[in-house]
Amino acid sequence: MKTAIIYSSKHGCTEKCSQTLANELSTNTSVINLDITDSIQFENYDTIILGGSIHAGMLNRSMKKFISKNLKEISEKKVGLFLCCMEEGEKAQEQFNNAFPEEIRNMAKVKGLFGGEFNFDRMNFIEKAIIKKIANIENNLSKINYKNISQFANEINQ
């Protein structure tokens, strides 16, 4: 059994979560960054895990485009979805539902909310200013939920 974790990450949080998840999976796992390549050999994988993040309330563009372009191929696999975002509880679930199209949410066997990070070291000046104003945060902040990543991995491993 082979798994592909396909993600897009602007400031590194989704990349970090993807790597953490890969380390917890019991399958042979490839971690693929859509910002480097969007050419996936679907026939090489039994399970496809898609991971995205929220910026300005929206799923990153490269993940949206990838899902739209490859929906048929994705639908033929065991599917997992995860989202990195700073919201929690119902707001995080709402962002998840808005981020991923209903069709792909319905086919997902496993879904996860992995928390998020504000990594000022990887933000530009404008992004820093917006975060400082809107979130009232001055320094790096990590709210990655490693327990949710482990739980997601356990469900995929079954």
N, CA, C and O atoms as a GROMACS GRO file, in nm:
protein
  632
    1MET      N    1   0.084  -0.118   0.000
    1MET     CA    2   0.000   0.000   0.000
    1MET      C    3   0.088   0.124   0.000
    1MET      O    4   0.184   0.133   0.078
    2LYS      N    5   0.057   0.220  -0.087
    2LYS     CA    6   0.136   0.342  -0.097
    2LYS      C    7   0.044   0.463  -0.086
    2LYS      O    8  -0.066   0.465  -0.141
    3THR      N    9   0.091   0.564  -0.013
    3THR     CA   10   0.014   0.684   0.015
    3THR      C   11   0.086   0.806  -0.039
    3THR      O   12   0.208   0.816  -0.030
    4ALA      N   13   0.008   0.900  -0.094
    4ALA     CA   14   0.062   1.030  -0.133
    4ALA      C   15  -0.004   1.136  -0.046
    4ALA      O   16  -0.126   1.147  -0.042
    5ILE      N   17   0.079   1.215   0.022
    5ILE     CA   18   0.030   1.334   0.091
    5ILE      C   19   0.062   1.450  -0.002
    5ILE      O   20   0.179   1.481  -0.027
    6ILE      N   21  -0.041   1.513  -0.053
    6ILE     CA   22  -0.027   1.622  -0.149
    6ILE      C   23  -0.072   1.749  -0.079
    6ILE      O   24  -0.185   1.758  -0.030
    7TYR      N   25   0.016   1.848  -0.075
    7TYR     CA   26  -0.013   1.968   0.002
    7TYR      C   27   0.037   2.093  -0.069
    7TYR      O   28   0.115   2.087  -0.164
    8SER      N   29  -0.011   2.206  -0.020
    8SER     CA   30   0.040   2.336  -0.060
    8SER      C   31   0.057   2.416   0.068
    8SER      O   32  -0.031   2.416   0.155
    9SER      N   33   0.170   2.485   0.080
    9SER     CA   34   0.202   2.555   0.204
    9SER      C   35   0.267   2.689   0.174
    9SER      O   36   0.370   2.695   0.106
   10LYS      N   37   0.208   2.795   0.223
   10LYS     CA   38   0.263   2.929   0.198
   10LYS      C   39   0.372   2.966   0.298
   10LYS      O   40   0.476   3.019   0.259
   11HIS      N   41   0.349   2.938   0.425
   11HIS     CA   42   0.444   2.978   0.529
   11HIS      C   43   0.504   2.860   0.605
   11HIS      O   44   0.575   2.880   0.703
   12GLY      N   45   0.477   2.737   0.560
   12GLY     CA   46   0.544   2.621   0.616
   12GLY      C   47   0.464   2.536   0.712
   12GLY      O   48   0.508   2.425   0.746
   13CYS      N   49   0.350   2.581   0.758
   13CYS     CA   50   0.272   2.503   0.855
   13CYS      C   51   0.218   2.374   0.793
   13CYS      O   52   0.231   2.267   0.853
   14THR      N   53   0.158   2.383   0.675
   14THR     CA   54   0.102   2.264   0.612
   14THR      C   55   0.213   2.166   0.574
   14THR      O   56   0.194   2.045   0.579
   15GLU      N   57   0.328   2.220   0.536
   15GLU     CA   58   0.443   2.134   0.508
   15GLU      C   59   0.486   2.058   0.634
   15GLU      O   60   0.511   1.938   0.630
   16LYS      N   61   0.495   2.129   0.745
   16LYS     CA   62   0.533   2.068   0.872
   16LYS      C   63   0.432   1.959   0.912
   16LYS      O   64   0.471   1.850   0.954
   17CYS      N   65   0.304   1.989   0.899
   17CYS     CA   66   0.200   1.891   0.933
   17CYS      C   67   0.205   1.771   0.839
   17CYS      O   68   0.184   1.657   0.883
   18SER      N   69   0.232   1.794   0.712
   18SER     CA   70   0.242   1.684   0.615
   18SER      C   71   0.357   1.591   0.649
   18SER      O   72   0.342   1.469   0.643
   19GLN      N   73   0.471   1.648   0.685
   19GLN     CA   74   0.587   1.567   0.722
   19GLN      C   75   0.561   1.489   0.852
   19GLN      O   76   0.596   1.372   0.863
   20THR      N   77   0.498   1.555   0.948
   20THR     CA   78   0.463   1.488   1.074
   20THR      C   79   0.369   1.372   1.048
   20THR      O   80   0.388   1.262   1.102
   21LEU      N   81   0.268   1.395   0.966
   21LEU     CA   82   0.173   1.289   0.931
   21LEU      C   83   0.244   1.174   0.861
   21LEU      O   84   0.220   1.057   0.893
   22ALA      N   85   0.329   1.205   0.766
   22ALA     CA   86   0.402   1.100   0.692
   22ALA      C   87   0.482   1.012   0.787
   22ALA      O   88   0.489   0.890   0.768
   23ASN      N   89   0.543   1.072   0.888
   23ASN     CA   90   0.622   0.996   0.985
   23ASN      C   91   0.537   0.903   1.070
   23ASN      O   92   0.588   0.805   1.125
   24GLU      N   93   0.408   0.931   1.081
   24GLU     CA   94   0.319   0.849   1.164
   24GLU      C   95   0.243   0.743   1.084
   24GLU      O   96   0.178   0.656   1.143
   25LEU      N   97   0.250   0.750   0.953
   25LEU     CA   98   0.179   0.652   0.871
   25LEU      C   99   0.260   0.524   0.859
   25LEU      O  100   0.383   0.526   0.854
   26SER      N  101   0.189   0.412   0.855
   26SER     CA  102   0.256   0.282   0.846
   26SER      C  103   0.276   0.238   0.701
   26SER      O  104   0.330   0.131   0.675
   27THR      N  105   0.234   0.321   0.606
   27THR     CA  106   0.248   0.288   0.464
   27THR      C  107   0.371   0.355   0.406
   27THR      O  108   0.429   0.446   0.466
   28ASN      N  109   0.410   0.310   0.288
   28ASN     CA  110   0.514   0.378   0.211
   28ASN      C  111   0.452   0.509   0.164
   28ASN      O  112   0.354   0.508   0.090
   29THR      N  113   0.508   0.622   0.206
   29THR     CA  114   0.443   0.751   0.185
   29THR      C  115   0.532   0.848   0.110
   29THR      O  116   0.650   0.864   0.141
   30SER      N  117   0.474   0.912   0.008
   30SER     CA  118   0.540   1.022  -0.063
   30SER      C  119   0.474   1.152  -0.019
   30SER      O  120   0.352   1.160  -0.008
   31VAL      N  121   0.555   1.253   0.007
   31VAL     CA  122   0.505   1.385   0.044
   31VAL      C  123   0.533   1.477  -0.074
   31VAL      O  124   0.649   1.497  -0.113
   32ILE      N  125   0.427   1.533  -0.132
   32ILE     CA  126   0.438   1.608  -0.257
   32ILE      C  127   0.388   1.751  -0.237
   32ILE      O  128   0.273   1.773  -0.198
   33ASN      N  129   0.475   1.847  -0.265
   33ASN     CA  130   0.444   1.989  -0.253
   33ASN      C  131   0.392   2.039  -0.387
   33ASN      O  132   0.466   2.041  -0.485
   34LEU      N  133   0.266   2.081  -0.392
   34LEU     CA  134   0.206   2.131  -0.516
   34LEU      C  135   0.274   2.257  -0.566
   34LEU      O  136   0.263   2.290  -0.684
   35ASP      N  137   0.343   2.327  -0.479
   35ASP     CA  138   0.411   2.449  -0.522
   35ASP      C  139   0.538   2.415  -0.600
   35ASP      O  140   0.597   2.502  -0.664
   36ILE      N  141   0.579   2.288  -0.596
   36ILE     CA  142   0.695   2.242  -0.672
   36ILE      C  143   0.650   2.165  -0.795
   36ILE      O  144   0.702   2.185  -0.905
   37THR      N  145   0.552   2.077  -0.778
   37THR     CA  146   0.499   2.000  -0.892
   37THR      C  147   0.352   1.969  -0.869
   37THR      O  148   0.309   1.946  -0.756
   38ASP      N  149   0.276   1.968  -0.976
   38ASP     CA  150   0.137   1.923  -0.965
   38ASP      C  151   0.112   1.802  -1.056
   38ASP      O  152  -0.002   1.768  -1.087
   39SER      N  153   0.221   1.739  -1.097
   39SER     CA  154   0.213   1.619  -1.180
   39SER      C  155   0.224   1.496  -1.090
   39SER      O  156   0.331   1.463  -1.040
   40ILE      N  157   0.113   1.428  -1.072
   40ILE     CA  158   0.105   1.314  -0.981
   40ILE      C  159   0.073   1.189  -1.062
   40ILE      O  160  -0.017   1.190  -1.147
   41GLN      N  161   0.146   1.082  -1.037
   41GLN     CA  162   0.118   0.953  -1.100
   41GLN      C  163   0.019   0.878  -1.010
   41GLN      O  164   0.060   0.798  -0.926
   42PHE      N  165  -0.108   0.905  -1.028
   42PHE     CA  166  -0.211   0.850  -0.940
   42PHE      C  167  -0.209   0.697  -0.935
   42PHE      O  168  -0.242   0.638  -0.832
   43GLU      N  169  -0.171   0.634  -1.044
   43GLU     CA  170  -0.171   0.487  -1.048
   43GLU      C  171  -0.071   0.427  -0.949
   43GLU      O  172  -0.079   0.308  -0.919
   44ASN      N  173   0.022   0.507  -0.898
   44ASN     CA  174   0.122   0.458  -0.803
   44ASN      C  175   0.073   0.458  -0.658
   44ASN      O  176   0.145   0.413  -0.569
   45TYR      N  177  -0.048   0.509  -0.634
   45TYR     CA  178  -0.095   0.528  -0.496
   45TYR      C  179  -0.232   0.465  -0.474
   45TYR      O  180  -0.319   0.466  -0.561
   46ASP      N  181  -0.248   0.410  -0.354
   46ASP     CA  182  -0.377   0.356  -0.310
   46ASP      C  183  -0.456   0.461  -0.233
   46ASP      O  184  -0.579   0.465  -0.238
   47THR      N  185  -0.382   0.547  -0.162
   47THR     CA  186  -0.443   0.649  -0.076
   47THR      C  187  -0.388   0.786  -0.115
   47THR      O  188  -0.268   0.802  -0.135
   48ILE      N  189  -0.479   0.883  -0.124
   48ILE     CA  190  -0.442   1.021  -0.153
   48ILE      C  191  -0.489   1.106  -0.035
   48ILE      O  192  -0.607   1.106  -0.001
   49ILE      N  193  -0.395   1.178   0.026
   49ILE     CA  194  -0.428   1.270   0.135
   49ILE      C  195  -0.398   1.411   0.084
   49ILE      O  196  -0.287   1.440   0.039
   50LEU      N  197  -0.499   1.497   0.091
   50LEU     CA  198  -0.484   1.635   0.046
   50LEU      C  199  -0.481   1.727   0.167
   50LEU      O  200  -0.568   1.720   0.253
   51GLY      N  201  -0.381   1.814   0.173
   51GLY     CA  202  -0.368   1.908   0.283
   51GLY      C  203  -0.355   2.050   0.233
   51GLY      O  204  -0.273   2.080   0.147
   52GLY      N  205  -0.436   2.136   0.289
   52GLY     CA  206  -0.434   2.277   0.249
   52GLY      C  207  -0.436   2.367   0.370
   52GLY      O  208  -0.450   2.322   0.484
   53SER      N  209  -0.423   2.495   0.343
   53SER     CA  210  -0.425   2.593   0.451
   53SER      C  211  -0.514   2.710   0.411
   53SER      O  212  -0.546   2.730   0.293
   54ILE      N  213  -0.552   2.786   0.511
   54ILE     CA  214  -0.640   2.901   0.491
   54ILE      C  215  -0.558   3.029   0.497
   54ILE      O  216  -0.479   3.050   0.589
   55HIS      N  217  -0.578   3.113   0.397
   55HIS     CA  218  -0.520   3.247   0.394
   55HIS      C  219  -0.631   3.342   0.353
   55HIS      O  220  -0.694   3.324   0.249
   56ALA      N  221  -0.653   3.442   0.434
   56ALA     CA  222  -0.761   3.539   0.408
   56ALA      C  223  -0.895   3.468   0.389
   56ALA      O  224  -0.977   3.508   0.306
   57GLY      N  225  -0.915   3.363   0.467
   57GLY     CA  226  -1.042   3.292   0.466
   57GLY      C  227  -1.063   3.194   0.352
   57GLY      O  228  -1.171   3.135   0.341
   58MET      N  229  -0.962   3.174   0.268
   58MET     CA  230  -0.976   3.089   0.151
   58MET      C  231  -0.870   2.980   0.147
   58MET      O  232  -0.759   2.999   0.198
   59LEU      N  233  -0.904   2.866   0.087
   59LEU     CA  234  -0.807   2.760   0.062
   59LEU      C  235  -0.706   2.810  -0.041
   59LEU      O  236  -0.742   2.882  -0.134
   60ASN      N  237  -0.579   2.773  -0.022
   60ASN     CA  238  -0.477   2.819  -0.115
   60ASN      C  239  -0.511   2.778  -0.258
   60ASN      O  240  -0.565   2.670  -0.284
   61ARG      N  241  -0.478   2.867  -0.350
   61ARG     CA  242  -0.518   2.855  -0.490
   61ARG      C  243  -0.466   2.728  -0.557
   61ARG      O  244  -0.539   2.664  -0.633
   62SER      N  245  -0.342   2.691  -0.531
   62SER     CA  246  -0.286   2.574  -0.600
   62SER      C  247  -0.359   2.446  -0.561
   62SER      O  248  -0.374   2.356  -0.644
   63MET      N  249  -0.406   2.435  -0.436
   63MET     CA  250  -0.482   2.317  -0.395
   63MET      C  251  -0.619   2.316  -0.462
   63MET      O  252  -0.665   2.212  -0.508
   64LYS      N  253  -0.685   2.431  -0.466
   64LYS     CA  254  -0.815   2.439  -0.534
   64LYS      C  255  -0.804   2.394  -0.679
   64LYS      O  256  -0.885   2.315  -0.727
   65LYS      N  257  -0.703   2.445  -0.746
   65LYS     CA  258  -0.681   2.412  -0.888
   65LYS      C  259  -0.652   2.263  -0.905
   65LYS      O  260  -0.703   2.199  -0.996
   66PHE      N  261  -0.569   2.208  -0.817
   66PHE     CA  262  -0.534   2.066  -0.824
   66PHE      C  263  -0.657   1.978  -0.808
   66PHE      O  264  -0.676   1.883  -0.884
   67ILE      N  265  -0.740   2.009  -0.710
   67ILE     CA  266  -0.862   1.930  -0.687
   67ILE      C  267  -0.952   1.936  -0.809
   67ILE      O  268  -1.002   1.833  -0.856
   68SER      N  269  -0.974   2.054  -0.860
   68SER     CA  270  -1.061   2.072  -0.976
   68SER      C  271  -1.010   1.994  -1.097
   68SER      O  272  -1.088   1.930  -1.168
   69LYS      N  273  -0.881   1.999  -1.120
   69LYS     CA  274  -0.818   1.934  -1.236
   69LYS      C  275  -0.816   1.781  -1.223
   69LYS      O  276  -0.821   1.711  -1.324
   70ASN      N  277  -0.809   1.730  -1.100
   70ASN     CA  278  -0.786   1.586  -1.080
   70ASN      C  279  -0.896   1.514  -1.003
   70ASN      O  280  -0.873   1.407  -0.947
   71LEU      N  281  -1.014   1.571  -0.999
   71LEU     CA  282  -1.122   1.514  -0.918
   71LEU      C  283  -1.152   1.369  -0.955
   71LEU      O  284  -1.174   1.287  -0.866
   72LYS      N  285  -1.154   1.336  -1.082
   72LYS     CA  286  -1.184   1.198  -1.124
   72LYS      C  287  -1.080   1.101  -1.069
   72LYS      O  288  -1.115   0.997  -1.013
   73GLU      N  289  -0.952   1.134  -1.085
   73GLU     CA  290  -0.844   1.047  -1.039
   73GLU      C  291  -0.845   1.033  -0.887
   73GLU      O  292  -0.823   0.924  -0.833
   74ILE      N  293  -0.871   1.144  -0.818
   74ILE     CA  294  -0.878   1.142  -0.672
   74ILE      C  295  -0.992   1.052  -0.626
   74ILE      O  296  -0.977   0.976  -0.530
   75SER      N  297  -1.106   1.060  -0.695
   75SER     CA  298  -1.225   0.984  -0.653
   75SER      C  299  -1.206   0.833  -0.662
   75SER      O  300  -1.284   0.758  -0.603
   76GLU      N  301  -1.105   0.788  -0.734
   76GLU     CA  302  -1.080   0.645  -0.749
   76GLU      C  303  -0.991   0.589  -0.638
   76GLU      O  304  -0.957   0.471  -0.640
   77LYS      N  305  -0.953   0.672  -0.542
   77LYS     CA  306  -0.861   0.633  -0.435
   77LYS      C  307  -0.929   0.646  -0.299
   77LYS      O  308  -1.035   0.707  -0.286
   78LYS      N  309  -0.865   0.588  -0.198
   78LYS     CA  310  -0.903   0.617  -0.060
   78LYS      C  311  -0.854   0.760  -0.035
   78LYS      O  312  -0.738   0.791  -0.062
   79VAL      N  313  -0.942   0.846   0.016
   79VAL     CA  314  -0.911   0.988   0.027
   79VAL      C  315  -0.912   1.034   0.172
   79VAL      O  316  -1.000   0.996   0.250
   80GLY      N  317  -0.813   1.115   0.206
   80GLY     CA  318  -0.809   1.185   0.334
   80GLY      C  319  -0.792   1.334   0.307
   80GLY      O  320  -0.724   1.372   0.211
   81LEU      N  321  -0.852   1.416   0.390
   81LEU     CA  322  -0.842   1.562   0.377
   81LEU      C  323  -0.802   1.622   0.510
   81LEU      O  324  -0.854   1.583   0.615
   82PHE      N  325  -0.709   1.718   0.507
   82PHE     CA  326  -0.682   1.794   0.629
   82PHE      C  327  -0.663   1.941   0.596
   82PHE      O  328  -0.624   1.978   0.485
   83LEU      N  329  -0.690   2.022   0.696
   83LEU     CA  330  -0.680   2.166   0.681
   83LEU      C  331  -0.599   2.223   0.796
   83LEU      O  332  -0.617   2.183   0.911
   84CYS      N  333  -0.512   2.315   0.765
   84CYS     CA  334  -0.440   2.392   0.866
   84CYS      C  335  -0.503   2.531   0.871
   84CYS      O  336  -0.511   2.601   0.770
   85CYS      N  337  -0.547   2.570   0.989
   85CYS     CA  338  -0.604   2.703   1.008
   85CYS      C  339  -0.593   2.741   1.155
   85CYS      O  340  -0.578   2.654   1.241
   86MET      N  341  -0.600   2.869   1.182
   86MET     CA  342  -0.585   2.917   1.319
   86MET      C  343  -0.716   2.912   1.398
   86MET      O  344  -0.715   2.923   1.520
   87GLU      N  345  -0.827   2.896   1.329
   87GLU     CA  346  -0.956   2.888   1.398
   87GLU      C  347  -0.968   2.754   1.469
   87GLU      O  348  -0.896   2.659   1.438
   88GLU      N  349  -1.061   2.748   1.563
   88GLU     CA  350  -1.086   2.625   1.637
   88GLU      C  351  -1.236   2.598   1.639
   88GLU      O  352  -1.316   2.686   1.608
   89GLY      N  353  -1.273   2.477   1.675
   89GLY     CA  354  -1.413   2.442   1.693
   89GLY      C  355  -1.498   2.460   1.569
   89GLY      O  356  -1.458   2.421   1.459
   90GLU      N  357  -1.616   2.520   1.588
   90GLU     CA  358  -1.711   2.536   1.478
   90GLU      C  359  -1.657   2.623   1.366
   90GLU      O  360  -1.684   2.598   1.248
   91LYS      N  361  -1.580   2.726   1.401
   91LYS     CA  362  -1.523   2.814   1.297
   91LYS      C  363  -1.424   2.738   1.210
   91LYS      O  364  -1.421   2.758   1.088
   92ALA      N  365  -1.345   2.651   1.270
   92ALA     CA  366  -1.250   2.570   1.193
   92ALA      C  367  -1.327   2.474   1.102
   92ALA      O  368  -1.290   2.456   0.986
   93GLN      N  369  -1.433   2.413   1.156
   93GLN     CA  370  -1.514   2.321   1.074
   93GLN      C  371  -1.578   2.396   0.958
   93GLN      O  372  -1.586   2.344   0.847
   94GLU      N  373  -1.624   2.516   0.984
   94GLU     CA  374  -1.683   2.598   0.877
   94GLU      C  375  -1.578   2.630   0.770
   94GLU      O  376  -1.608   2.624   0.650
   95GLN      N  377  -1.456   2.663   0.812
   95GLN     CA  378  -1.351   2.689   0.714
   95GLN      C  379  -1.320   2.563   0.633
   95GLN      O  380  -1.299   2.571   0.512
   96PHE      N  381  -1.317   2.448   0.699
   96PHE     CA  382  -1.295   2.320   0.630
   96PHE      C  383  -1.403   2.299   0.524
   96PHE      O  384  -1.372   2.266   0.409
   97ASN      N  385  -1.528   2.317   0.562
   97ASN     CA  386  -1.640   2.296   0.470
   97ASN      C  387  -1.636   2.394   0.353
   97ASN      O  388  -1.672   2.358   0.241
   98ASN      N  389  -1.594   2.517   0.379
   98ASN     CA  390  -1.584   2.616   0.272
   98ASN      C  391  -1.462   2.593   0.184
   98ASN      O  392  -1.463   2.627   0.066
   99ALA      N  393  -1.357   2.534   0.240
   99ALA     CA  394  -1.232   2.515   0.166
   99ALA      C  395  -1.243   2.403   0.064
   99ALA      O  396  -1.203   2.420  -0.052
  100PHE      N  397  -1.296   2.290   0.105
  100PHE     CA  398  -1.300   2.173   0.018
  100PHE      C  399  -1.440   2.157  -0.041
  100PHE      O  400  -1.539   2.165   0.032
  101PRO      N  401  -1.449   2.134  -0.173
  101PRO     CA  402  -1.580   2.114  -0.235
  101PRO      C  403  -1.656   1.997  -0.171
  101PRO      O  404  -1.595   1.899  -0.127
  102GLU      N  405  -1.786   2.008  -0.166
  102GLU     CA  406  -1.869   1.905  -0.103
  102GLU      C  407  -1.842   1.767  -0.162
  102GLU      O  408  -1.839   1.667  -0.089
  103GLU      N  409  -1.823   1.761  -0.293
  103GLU     CA  410  -1.801   1.632  -0.359
  103GLU      C  411  -1.679   1.560  -0.302
  103GLU      O  412  -1.683   1.439  -0.279
  104ILE      N  413  -1.572   1.634  -0.280
  104ILE     CA  414  -1.450   1.570  -0.227
  104ILE      C  415  -1.462   1.544  -0.077
  104ILE      O  416  -1.408   1.446  -0.026
  105ARG      N  417  -1.533   1.631  -0.005
  105ARG     CA  418  -1.557   1.606   0.138
  105ARG      C  419  -1.635   1.476   0.156
  105ARG      O  420  -1.607   1.399   0.248
  106ASN      N  421  -1.733   1.453   0.069
  106ASN     CA  422  -1.816   1.332   0.080
  106ASN      C  423  -1.738   1.205   0.051
  106ASN      O  424  -1.771   1.099   0.105
  107MET      N  425  -1.636   1.213  -0.033
  107MET     CA  426  -1.559   1.092  -0.065
  107MET      C  427  -1.447   1.066   0.035
  107MET      O  428  -1.388   0.958   0.035
  108ALA      N  429  -1.416   1.164   0.120
  108ALA     CA  430  -1.306   1.149   0.216
  108ALA      C  431  -1.343   1.050   0.326
  108ALA      O  432  -1.447   1.063   0.391
  109LYS      N  433  -1.256   0.952   0.347
  109LYS     CA  434  -1.273   0.854   0.455
  109LYS      C  435  -1.225   0.911   0.588
  109LYS      O  436  -1.276   0.874   0.694
  110VAL      N  437  -1.127   1.002   0.580
  110VAL     CA  438  -1.070   1.062   0.700
  110VAL      C  439  -1.058   1.212   0.677
  110VAL      O  440  -1.017   1.257   0.570
  111LYS      N  441  -1.097   1.290   0.780
  111LYS     CA  442  -1.090   1.436   0.772
  111LYS      C  443  -1.022   1.486   0.898
  111LYS      O  444  -1.043   1.432   1.007
  112GLY      N  445  -0.941   1.591   0.884
  112GLY     CA  446  -0.872   1.642   1.001
  112GLY      C  447  -0.852   1.792   1.000
  112GLY      O  448  -0.834   1.854   0.895
  113LEU      N  449  -0.855   1.848   1.119
  113LEU     CA  450  -0.821   1.988   1.142
  113LEU      C  451  -0.695   1.988   1.227
  113LEU      O  452  -0.697   1.944   1.342
  114PHE      N  453  -0.586   2.038   1.170
  114PHE     CA  454  -0.455   2.025   1.233
  114PHE      C  455  -0.406   2.152   1.302
  114PHE      O  456  -0.291   2.157   1.344
  115GLY      N  457  -0.491   2.253   1.315
  115GLY     CA  458  -0.446   2.377   1.376
  115GLY      C  459  -0.364   2.458   1.276
  115GLY      O  460  -0.370   2.434   1.156
  116GLY      N  461  -0.289   2.554   1.328
  116GLY     CA  462  -0.213   2.640   1.237
  116GLY      C  463  -0.101   2.712   1.308
  116GLY      O  464  -0.074   2.689   1.426
  117GLU      N  465  -0.036   2.799   1.233
  117GLU     CA  466   0.075   2.878   1.286
  117GLU      C  467   0.074   3.017   1.224
  117GLU      O  468   0.032   3.035   1.109
  118PHE      N  469   0.121   3.112   1.300
  118PHE     CA  470   0.161   3.242   1.246
  118PHE      C  471   0.313   3.242   1.254
  118PHE      O  472   0.370   3.250   1.363
  119ASN      N  473   0.377   3.233   1.139
  119ASN     CA  474   0.523   3.230   1.133
  119ASN      C  475   0.571   3.360   1.071
  119ASN      O  476   0.583   3.371   0.949
  120PHE      N  477   0.598   3.459   1.155
  120PHE     CA  478   0.637   3.592   1.108
  120PHE      C  479   0.767   3.588   1.029
  120PHE      O  480   0.790   3.674   0.943
  121ASP      N  481   0.853   3.490   1.056
  121ASP     CA  482   0.981   3.480   0.985
  121ASP      C  483   0.961   3.453   0.836
  121ASP      O  484   1.049   3.482   0.756
  122ARG      N  485   0.846   3.398   0.800
  122ARG     CA  486   0.821   3.362   0.659
  122ARG      C  487   0.715   3.450   0.594
  122ARG      O  488   0.672   3.424   0.482
  123MET      N  489   0.673   3.555   0.665
  123MET     CA  490   0.573   3.648   0.610
  123MET      C  491   0.641   3.773   0.556
  123MET      O  492   0.747   3.813   0.602
  124ASN      N  493   0.575   3.833   0.456
  124ASN     CA  494   0.624   3.962   0.408
  124ASN      C  495   0.569   4.073   0.498
  124ASN      O  496   0.488   4.048   0.587
  125PHE      N  497   0.613   4.194   0.474
  125PHE     CA  498   0.577   4.308   0.558
  125PHE      C  499   0.425   4.326   0.567
  125PHE      O  500   0.371   4.347   0.676
  126ILE      N  501   0.358   4.318   0.454
  126ILE     CA  502   0.213   4.339   0.451
  126ILE      C  503   0.140   4.230   0.529
  126ILE      O  504   0.048   4.259   0.606
  127GLU      N  505   0.182   4.105   0.510
  127GLU     CA  506   0.119   3.994   0.584
  127GLU      C  507   0.137   4.013   0.735
  127GLU      O  508   0.043   3.992   0.812
  128LYS      N  509   0.257   4.052   0.776
  128LYS     CA  510   0.283   4.076   0.919
  128LYS      C  511   0.191   4.184   0.973
  128LYS      O  512   0.133   4.169   1.080
  129ALA      N  513   0.178   4.294   0.899
  129ALA     CA  514   0.094   4.406   0.943
  129ALA      C  515  -0.051   4.362   0.956
  129ALA      O  516  -0.118   4.400   1.052
  130ILE      N  517  -0.100   4.285   0.861
  130ILE     CA  518  -0.239   4.239   0.865
  130ILE      C  519  -0.262   4.148   0.986
  130ILE      O  520  -0.360   4.166   1.058
  131ILE      N  521  -0.172   4.053   1.009
  131ILE     CA  522  -0.186   3.961   1.123
  131ILE      C  523  -0.181   4.038   1.255
  131ILE      O  524  -0.259   4.012   1.346
  132LYS      N  525  -0.088   4.132   1.264
  132LYS     CA  526  -0.076   4.211   1.387
  132LYS      C  527  -0.204   4.287   1.415
  132LYS      O  528  -0.248   4.297   1.529
  133LYS      N  529  -0.265   4.342   1.309
  133LYS     CA  530  -0.387   4.422   1.326
  133LYS      C  531  -0.509   4.334   1.353
  133LYS      O  532  -0.585   4.360   1.446
  134ILE      N  533  -0.528   4.232   1.271
  134ILE     CA  534  -0.650   4.151   1.281
  134ILE      C  535  -0.646   4.054   1.398
  134ILE      O  536  -0.742   4.045   1.474
  135ALA      N  537  -0.534   3.983   1.414
  135ALA     CA  538  -0.525   3.879   1.518
  135ALA      C  539  -0.464   3.931   1.647
  135ALA      O  540  -0.463   3.862   1.749
  136ASN      N  541  -0.413   4.054   1.643
  136ASN     CA  542  -0.349   4.114   1.760
  136ASN      C  543  -0.235   4.026   1.813
  136ASN      O  544  -0.219   4.006   1.933
  137ILE      N  545  -0.156   3.973   1.718
  137ILE     CA  546  -0.042   3.886   1.750
  137ILE      C  547   0.084   3.958   1.705
  137ILE      O  548   0.090   4.012   1.595
  138GLU      N  549   0.186   3.958   1.790
  138GLU     CA  550   0.311   4.027   1.759
  138GLU      C  551   0.425   3.932   1.726
  138GLU      O  552   0.522   3.972   1.662
  139ASN      N  553   0.415   3.807   1.770
  139ASN     CA  554   0.525   3.712   1.755
  139ASN      C  555   0.475   3.580   1.696
  139ASN      O  556   0.355   3.558   1.684
  140ASN      N  557   0.570   3.495   1.659
  140ASN     CA  558   0.534   3.363   1.608
  140ASN      C  559   0.442   3.292   1.708
  140ASN      O  560   0.460   3.302   1.830
  141LEU      N  561   0.344   3.221   1.654
  141LEU     CA  562   0.250   3.147   1.738
  141LEU      C  563   0.217   3.016   1.668
  141LEU      O  564   0.178   3.015   1.551
  142SER      N  565   0.232   2.905   1.739
  142SER     CA  566   0.198   2.774   1.683
  142SER      C  567   0.082   2.715   1.762
  142SER      O  568   0.086   2.705   1.885
  143LYS      N  569  -0.021   2.675   1.688
  143LYS     CA  570  -0.136   2.606   1.746
  143LYS      C  571  -0.158   2.474   1.673
  143LYS      O  572  -0.271   2.428   1.658
  144ILE      N  573  -0.047   2.413   1.628
  144ILE     CA  574  -0.057   2.284   1.560
  144ILE      C  575  -0.107   2.181   1.660
  144ILE      O  576  -0.056   2.172   1.772
  145ASN      N  577  -0.206   2.103   1.619
  145ASN     CA  578  -0.267   2.003   1.706
  145ASN      C  579  -0.210   1.865   1.669
  145ASN      O  580  -0.264   1.795   1.584
  146TYR      N  581  -0.101   1.829   1.735
  146TYR     CA  582  -0.033   1.702   1.705
  146TYR      C  583  -0.120   1.581   1.740
  146TYR      O  584  -0.106   1.475   1.679
  147LYS      N  585  -0.208   1.597   1.836
  147LYS     CA  586  -0.300   1.489   1.872
  147LYS      C  587  -0.393   1.459   1.754
  147LYS      O  588  -0.419   1.343   1.723
  148ASN      N  589  -0.443   1.563   1.688
  148ASN     CA  590  -0.530   1.543   1.572
  148ASN      C  591  -0.454   1.478   1.456
  148ASN      O  592  -0.510   1.398   1.382
  149ILE      N  593  -0.326   1.513   1.440
  149ILE     CA  594  -0.245   1.451   1.335
  149ILE      C  595  -0.229   1.302   1.363
  149ILE      O  596  -0.243   1.220   1.273
  150SER      N  597  -0.201   1.267   1.489
  150SER     CA  598  -0.186   1.126   1.527
  150SER      C  599  -0.316   1.048   1.508
  150SER      O  600  -0.315   0.935   1.459
  151GLN      N  601  -0.426   1.109   1.546
  151GLN     CA  602  -0.557   1.045   1.530
  151GLN      C  603  -0.586   1.021   1.381
  151GLN      O  604  -0.636   0.915   1.344
  152PHE      N  605  -0.557   1.120   1.298
  152PHE     CA  606  -0.575   1.108   1.153
  152PHE      C  607  -0.491   0.992   1.100
  152PHE      O  608  -0.540   0.909   1.023
  153ALA      N  609  -0.365   0.987   1.141
  153ALA     CA  610  -0.274   0.880   1.097
  153ALA      C  611  -0.328   0.743   1.138
  153ALA      O  612  -0.324   0.648   1.060
  154ASN      N  613  -0.377   0.732   1.262
  154ASN     CA  614  -0.432   0.605   1.309
  154ASN      C  615  -0.549   0.559   1.224
  154ASN      O  616  -0.562   0.440   1.194
  155GLU      N  617  -0.635   0.654   1.184
  155GLU     CA  618  -0.750   0.618   1.100
  155GLU      C  619  -0.706   0.575   0.961
  155GLU      O  620  -0.762   0.482   0.904
  156ILE      N  621  -0.606   0.641   0.905
  156ILE     CA  622  -0.553   0.602   0.774
  156ILE      C  623  -0.487   0.464   0.783
  156ILE      O  624  -0.500   0.383   0.691
  157ASN      N  625  -0.417   0.438   0.893
  157ASN     CA  626  -0.343   0.312   0.909
  157ASN      C  627  -0.435   0.191   0.923
  157ASN      O  628  -0.390   0.078   0.903
  158GLN      N  629  -0.561   0.212   0.956
  158GLN     CA  630  -0.654   0.099   0.976
  158GLN      C  631  -0.696   0.037   0.844
  158GLN      O  632  -0.773  -0.059   0.843
   0.00000   0.00000   0.00000
